[in-house]
């Protein structure tokens, strides 16, 4: 396999902001390269005349009628939240640096 199928697991882990120990990194490197090699093998198949398939069985959506109804009380919904802000919103951990509560 050439450089085309080469995946830099360390670089991808850095983008995802995850730490990978050297043993796992080596195993993941091997596994990901095998996956790419398999995809490259699939690209060689002649699929001319074969209709693309999203699902093996036709699917249909079953929708209920969109009717207004009473919603859950806020205090009932927030009772399961680990933390709240002024008992009105769910408090979540900061995702991006520099985001502060206003």
N, C-alpha and C positions, 0 to 999 in steps of 0.2 A: 504494500500500500504506500502510495506517495505522500507528499506533504498535504495533499488535498484532504485525506482522511485523518490527518493528525489533529488531535484536540489537545489544547493546553489546559489541563484540568486545574492547575494552579491559577491561571488567569481567570477561568470561569468561576472558580471558587472566590477569587477576589472580587469579581463583579457582583456575585451573590452575597458577598460579605459573610462567608462562612469559613471556618477553619477546618482543614482536613489534615489528619495526621499522615505522615509519609507512607505508612503501610496501606492505608485506605486510598491515598492518592494514586499509588502505583496500580492497585487493583481497579480503581475507577478508570484510570487511563486506558488500561487494557480492555475493560468492558466497553467503554465508549468507542474505542477504535474498532472493536468487533461489530458494534451496532452500525457504525458508519460504513464498514466494509459490506455488511449485509444489505444496507440500503443501496450502495453502489451496485451490488449484484442484482437487486431488484430493478434498477434502472435499465438494465440490459434486456429485460423482457419485452417482447413485442406485444403490445396491448392494443394494436390497431383493431378497430371494430368492436371493442369491448366497452360497454356502457359503464361509466363511473357509478359506483354504488356507495351511498353513505351508510345505508343499513341493509342488512340481509332481508329484513321483513319490512314492508311498508308501514310507516308510522303515521298516525293522525293525532292531532291534539284534541283533547276533550276539555272544553272550557265550560265553566259554569257561567250563568248569566251574571253580568256585572251589575250588582244591585247594591246600593248604599245600605250599610248596616252599622250598628253601634260598634265602636272599636273597644279594645281592651283599655281599662283604666291605666293611666301612666304609672301609678304606683305599683300596680300588679306586674307590669312588664319590667320595671326597673328593680323589682325585688330580687331578680336573679343576677343582676349586674354586680361584678366584683367591687366597683366603685362608681360614684356618680359625681356630677358637677351640679351643685345647687339643687340636687334631687330632681333635675330636669333632663339631664343628658347622661349618657354612659361615658365614663372617663376611660380613655385608652392610653397605652404607652405612647410616648413621642416616637414618631417614625423617622422624620428627617431632622437633622441638626438645625437649630435656629428657629424651630417652630415653638413659639411660646403661647401660653394662654393670654388672650387679650381681655 
